[in-house]
Amino acid sequence: MTYQFIKLQCQGPVARLTLARPDKHNAFNAEMIAEITGALVTLGDRSDLSLLILDAEGKHFCAGADLAWMQSQARMSEAENRADALQLATLFDTLFHFPTPVLALVQGAAFGGALGLVACADIVLADARARFCLSEVKLGLIPATIGPYVARAIGQRQLRRYALSAEVIDADSALALGLVHQLCGDLEVAAEAMVTQLRHNGPDALRACKDLLLHLDDAPLDTALKQETAHRIATVRSSAEGQAGLAAFFAKRPAPWCPDDNHKDVS
């Protein structure tokens, strides 16, 4: 499929989805949102995929909403605005529930809706000069569709401050808040190391672990959860991949899914 606002590359079990509007600082418009969502749905159906990398071309990761798109929203009725906002909410929901680990690489500015992408990713590496901002209230708006995901990433208490103040969050503060996991001098080198780390893990186990983590999100510590977690580990232990992984461990040899460390590629 041909895309106008994103690029999609696949290298074996690793897919790379790149925001590709560098002239607009990768700002969202309706067409770009549709392309990202469609690509995520297509990739999510691939059983051979074990990792998704989300990155962006140019100086900035994403500047939030495109100005022309915002102007069009101002002319929409409330019903039209609701339908338009639902498309963005669907994008974040699809990314948050993506079946494999999602590794986000962030450089420059990640403002407004971009924080939704960051918060929905499982692992976030950021350039040490990156900046973040929940900027919506500056425009008389609110961070509604991204709110649930940012709250899970940094907690309700911190969300209250930064959603209400619209302060710019520097990279060090984003790390302290838990919005990002690692600051990098060279984003691509750090990404390559993380991809290699992840590819040494069982691909089926990564999917099962991602599904488990989504299930555990705010789940009550009750008998049902005890039964569910016992069922999940028993299923994985007895699977072909689980058996192969245990056999390799006890034989002190690499698991069959481990990549050749002499060839590392995240493209």
Residue pairs with C-beta under 8 A, 6 or more apart in sequence:
1 8
1 38
1 39
1 42
3 20
3 35
3 39
4 31
4 32
4 35
5 19
5 20
5 21
5 29
5 31
5 32
5 35
6 17
6 18
6 19
6 20
6 32
6 35
6 36
6 39
7 16
7 17
7 18
7 20
7 57
8 15
8 16
8 17
8 18
8 39
8 43
9 15
9 16
9 18
9 267
10 16
10 49
11 265
11 266
11 267
13 48
13 49
13 50
13 51
13 199
13 203
14 49
14 50
14 51
14 52
14 53
14 195
14 199
14 266
15 43
15 46
15 49
15 51
15 52
15 53
16 52
16 53
16 55
16 266
16 267
17 36
17 39
17 40
17 43
17 52
17 53
17 54
17 55
18 54
18 55
18 56
18 57
19 26
19 32
19 36
19 54
19 55
19 56
19 57
19 61
19 62
20 26
20 56
20 57
21 27
21 32
21 57
22 56
22 57
22 58
22 59
22 60
23 58
24 63
24 66
25 58
25 59
25 60
25 62
25 63
25 108
25 109
26 56
26 57
26 58
26 60
26 61
26 62
26 63
26 114
27 62
27 63
27 64
27 65
27 66
27 67
27 69
28 62
28 64
28 65
28 66
28 69
28 88
28 113
29 65
29 66
29 68
29 69
30 69
30 84
30 87
32 66
33 87
33 88
33 91
34 87
36 91
36 95
37 87
37 90
37 91
37 94
40 91
40 94
40 95
40 98
41 94
43 49
43 52
43 98
44 94
44 98
44 99
49 99
49 100
50 100
50 101
50 198
50 199
50 203
50 206
50 207
51 100
51 101
51 103
51 195
51 198
51 199
51 206
52 98
52 100
52 101
52 102
52 103
53 102
53 103
53 104
53 105
53 191
53 195
53 266
54 95
54 102
54 103
54 104
54 105
54 117
54 121
55 61
55 104
55 105
55 191
56 62
56 105
56 106
56 107
58 108
59 107
59 108
60 107
60 108
60 109
60 110
61 105
61 106
61 107
61 108
61 109
61 110
61 114
61 117
61 118
61 130
62 109
62 110
62 111
62 113
62 114
62 117
63 109
63 111
63 112
63 114
64 111
64 112
64 113
64 114
64 135
65 112
65 113
70 139
73 81
73 84
76 84
85 144
85 145
88 113
88 116
88 145
89 145
91 116
92 116
92 117
92 120
92 145
92 146
92 149
95 102
95 117
95 120
95 121
96 120
96 149
96 214
97 214
98 210
99 207
99 210
99 211
100 206
100 207
100 210
101 122
101 123
101 198
101 206
101 210
102 120
102 121
102 122
102 123
103 121
103 122
103 123
103 124
103 125
103 191
103 194
103 195
103 198
104 117
104 118
104 121
104 123
104 124
104 125
105 125
105 126
105 187
105 188
105 191
106 118
106 124
106 125
106 126
106 127
106 130
106 180
107 126
107 127
107 129
107 130
107 187
108 127
108 129
108 130
108 131
109 130
109 131
109 132
109 133
110 117
110 118
110 130
110 131
110 132
110 133
111 131
111 132
111 133
111 135
112 133
112 134
112 135
112 136
112 143
112 146
113 145
113 146
114 132
115 132
115 133
115 134
115 143
115 146
115 150
115 179
116 145
116 146
116 149
116 150
118 124
118 132
118 153
118 179
118 180
119 146
119 149
119 150
119 152
119 153
119 154
119 179
120 149
122 210
122 213
123 181
123 194
124 179
124 180
124 181
124 182
125 180
125 181
125 182
125 183
125 184
125 187
125 190
125 191
125 194
126 171
126 174
126 175
126 180
126 182
126 183
126 184
126 187
127 171
127 183
127 184
127 187
128 171
128 183
128 184
128 185
129 171
130 171
130 174
130 180
130 183
131 168
131 169
131 170
131 171
132 168
132 169
132 174
132 179
133 162
133 166
133 167
133 168
133 169
134 143
134 146
134 150
134 159
134 162
134 163
134 166
135 166
136 142
136 143
136 163
136 166
137 143
137 163
137 164
137 166
138 166
142 163
143 150
143 163
147 159
147 163
150 159
150 163
150 179
151 159
152 217
153 177
153 178
153 179
154 162
154 177
154 178
154 179
155 178
158 177
161 167
162 169
169 177
169 179
171 180
171 183
172 183
174 180
175 181
175 182
175 183
182 190
184 190
184 191
188 266
191 266
192 264
192 266
195 264
195 266
196 259
196 261
196 264
198 206
199 257
199 258
199 259
200 255
200 258
200 259
201 257
202 241
202 242
202 245
202 255
202 257
203 241
203 257
204 236
204 239
204 241
205 236
205 241
205 242
205 245
208 232
208 235
208 236
212 229
212 232
215 228
216 225
219 225
236 242
237 243
237 246
241 257
244 255
244 256
245 255
248 254
248 255
248 256
249 255
